[in-house]
Amino acid sequence: MKKFIDVFKNKEVVNRIFFTIMILLVFRVGCAIPVPGVDTSKLSEEIKNSNTVLAMMNLLGGGGLANFSVFALGVSPYITAQIIIQLLSMDVLPALTELNKQGEYGRKKIEMATRYLCLMLGAVQAYGIIQIAKNVSWITLTLPENFLTYAYIVTILVGGSMLVMWLGDQITSKGIGNGISIIIFAGIVVSLPNQITTAFQKWILASWSLGSKEASLGVFRFILYLLALVAIVAFVTFVELSKRKIPVQHSSRSGGSEKMARASFLPIKVNSAGVIPVIFASSILTAPGVIASFISTEASNASWLDIFSYSKLTDMGNGVKMPWGLLIYLVLIFAFTFFYANLQINPERMADDFKKNGSYIPGIRPGVETERYVRKVLNRVTFIGAVALVFISALPVVLTLSGAFGNDSSLAIGGTGLIIVVGVALEISSQIDGLIAGKSYDEVIGGM
């Protein structure tokens, strides 16, 4: 309550929150404007009741794909471009590696390269989405199917994606920060009330007229569903806030040659990679379908593509079915969690920085031993985070494949959506705390 009062006492924070809400309102209006020339009567329901690649794109796009709106791509191309540029900056392309070391100037150049790559990826992704959705009869084109029609629709989708990216930049600079994450967060949060309403109708309203026994069972299932949802949110929150603190000593000189030691901690989050491994794994699973859609309609409808769909079971003969797509998806998430965690926290660079700054870990020699120790701790902690991420990501798919919710997979709980919602909510809270603390500091300095 005190934090709530502090927010409304701070005019700057209130203005930033109001600005963010206005930008999100513009985004939601754009998500309701369908692309001309496309019949999307089946798309919304099909995406809601599936765990396909298109459903994942809709999630990461902030919900714009469900209506095939002008914002259907959302920020997905930008996120993919950002990941690729980060990977290429790690001693793969010397030019990008050099820019990465040039401070603010290098950051601006890398950001510009990311946006150019975003344009190209957006065009490829837009065409792939059109072909995939058309091949499964989720959309139909009402305009003649020729090059000009596809170019027209792709241009609208790419333009919408760039506008969404600009809206995210405005939230970052004038709102409460990290606009890209907040846009995705807003799209997911909007769908949560509908999910709970669907569960209420399925288990309570539908069973109310079937007798007291069925009605009681329906109420029990609905309450159990809500408790499970709360438990998963609590679990995700626990994982996101969990960290391993490594004690660090900082040597400094005071008044001459006398050395003073200050103690602090190096926090390593259990899930330092965030939701990036899930996004990257989804992008890789999407790639074969997009590439096949460029080759021919027959290739994009080939049965072998089911192997890359984590929502389908592959028939192995003799009545045996294997979820190969799900297994590939989970292995990719596990591997990318380790890869991105080591990308975010580079033990070699950290050891060098410690040596330059006169910092050290008690009982560990500076240099190579510090690097080995930090890497060992990081890998151990990341293993726990990777297992948690795999569990959360697999939960809705496993529940759907098992038939726990019948044909309505929209009720499946857990997954990437909750990871994003909890992570962004915690980030927003810390950013608001920072804005309030900054304002209080300015007031103290101004009063002196």
C-alpha positions, 0 to 999 in steps of 0.5 A, spaced: 500 500 500 505 504 501 508 503 494 502 504 491 501 511 495 508 513 493 507 512 486 501 517 486 505 522 490 510 522 484 508 526 478 513 523 473 512 516 475 504 517 474 505 521 467 510 515 465 505 510 467 499 514 463 503 514 457 505 507 457 497 505 458 496 510 452 501 507 447 498 500 449 491 502 447 494 504 441 497 497 440 491 494 442 487 498 437 492 496 431 491 488 433 483 489 432 485 492 425 485 486 420 489 486 414 485 487 407 484 482 402 484 476 408 478 472 410 480 470 417 474 467 420 477 461 422 484 463 424 482 466 431 478 460 434 484 455 431 490 459 434 486 459 441 485 451 441 492 449 438 499 449 441 502 450 434 507 454 431 502 459 429 500 460 436 507 461 439 508 466 434 501 469 436 503 469 443 510 473 442 506 478 437 502 480 443 496 477 440 495 480 434 496 474 429 489 471 432 486 476 428 491 477 422 491 484 424 496 489 421 500 488 428 500 480 426 508 480 426 508 484 433 516 484 435 517 477 433 522 479 427 526 484 432 527 479 437 529 474 432 534 479 429 536 481 436 538 474 438 542 473 431 546 479 432 548 478 439 550 471 437 554 474 431 557 479 435 561 473 439 567 473 435 563 470 429 563 476 425 570 481 427 566 487 425 560 486 430 565 484 435 569 490 434 563 494 435 561 491 441 567 494 444 566 501 442 561 503 447 555 508 446 557 509 438 558 501 437 551 500 441 548 505 436 551 501 430 549 494 432 542 497 433 541 499 426 544 493 424 539 489 428 533 493 425 535 492 418 536 485 419 529 485 422 526 488 416 529 482 412 526 477 417 520 480 418 518 479 410 520 472 410 516 471 416 510 474 414 510 470 407 511 464 411 505 465 416 501 467 410 503 460 407 502 456 413 496 459 415 493 458 408 495 451 407 491 449 413 485 453 411 485 458 417 485 464 412 483 465 405 485 470 400 480 474 397 484 478 392 487 474 386 493 470 388 499 473 385 506 476 386 502 483 387 497 481 392 503 477 397 507 483 396 501 488 398 500 483 404 507 482 406 508 490 406 503 491 411 505 486 416 512 488 416 510 496 416 506 494 422 511 490 425 516 496 425 510 501 428 510 496 434 517 496 434 517 504 434 511 504 440 516 499 444 521 504 443 517 510 446 515 506 452 522 505 453 524 512 453 518 516 455 514 510 459 516 505 464 521 502 460 523 496 456 517 497 451 518 490 447 517 486 453 511 490 456 508 490 449 508 482 449 506 482 456 500 486 455 498 481 449 498 475 454 495 479 460 489 480 455 488 473 454 488 471 461 481 473 463 478 469 457 482 463 459 479 463 466 472 465 463 472 459 458 474 454 464 468 457 468 463 456 462 466 449 461 466 446 468 461 450 472 455 453 467 455 447 463 455 442 469 450 446 473 444 443 469 446 436 470 445 434 477 448 436 484 453 431 483 456 433 476 455 441 479 459 439 485 465 436 481 465 442 476 466 447 482 471 442 484 475 442 478 474 449 477 477 451 484 483 446 483 484 449 476 485 456 479 489 453 485 494 450 480 494 456 476 496 460 482 501 455 484 505 455 477 505 463 478 508 462 485 513 457 482 515 461 476 516 467 481 520 463 485 525 461 479 525 468 477 527 471 483 532 465 485 539 467 485 546 464 487 550 470 491 558 469 490 562 473 495 566 478 492 572 483 495 574 489 492 580 492 494 581 500 494 586 505 497 585 510 502 589 516 504 596 513 501 598 506 500 593 503 506 588 498 502 581 497 504 577 491 502 569 492 501 565 486 501 559 485 496 556 479 492 556 477 485 548 475 484 547 469 478 540 468 477 537 461 476 534 463 470 539 468 467 537 466 460 530 469 461 525 466 456 530 467 450 531 460 449 524 458 448 523 464 443 529 461 439 527 454 440 520 456 437 524 460 431 528 454 429 522 449 429 518 454 425 524 455 420 523 448 416 515 450 415 517 457 412 523 454 408 518 449 405 512 454 404 518 458 399 519 451 395 512 449 394 505 448 397 506 440 396 512 441 400 509 445 406 504 440 407 508 434 407 507 429 413 515 430 415 514 437 417 509 434 423 516 432 426 517 439 428 511 440 431 511 440 438 503 439 438 503 433 434 504 425 435 508 422 430 506 415 428 511 410 429 507 404 427 504 398 431 500 403 434 506 407 437 506 414 437 512 419 439 512 426 441 518 428 437 517 435 436 516 436 443 522 432 445 526 437 439 523 443 442 525 441 450 532 439 448 533 446 444 530 450 450 535 446 455 541 447 450 540 454 449 539 456 456 546 454 457 548 457 451 545 464 453 546 464 460 554 464 458 553 469 453 549 474 458 555 472 464 561 471 460 566 468 466 572 469 462 570 477 461 568 477 468 575 474 471 579 479 467 574 485 469 575 483 476 583 483 475 583 490 472 579 492 478 582 489 484 576 485 485 577 477 487 573 472 490 575 469 497 579 463 497 580 463 489 586 466 485 585 471 480 585 470 473 584 463 470 582 460 477 576 465 478 574 464 471 573 456 472 570 457 479 565 462 476 563 458 470 562 452 474 557 455 479 554 458 473 553 451 469 550 448 476 545 454 477 543 454 470 542 447 470 536 448 475 534 454 471 534 449 465 530 444 468 525 449 471 524 452 464 523 445 460 518 443 465 514 450 465 514 450 457 512 443 456 507 443 461 501 446 457 503 441 451 503 435 455 497 437 458 494 438 451 497 431 448 494 427 454 487 430 453 487 433 460 482 438 457 479 435 451 479 438 445 480 445 448 487 446 449 486 454 451 485 451 458 492 448 458 496 452 464 503 454 465 508 455 459 511 461 456 506 466 457 506 465 464 514 466 464 513 472 460 508 475 465 511 474 471 518 476 469 516 483 466 511 484 472 517 483 476 521 488 472 516 493 472 516 493 479 523 494 480 523 499 474 518 503 478 522 502 485 528 505 481 524 511 478 521 513 485 528 512 489 531 517 483 525 522 484 526 522 492 534 522 491 533 529 487 528 532 492 534 530 497 539 534 493 535 539 491 533 541 498 540 541 501 
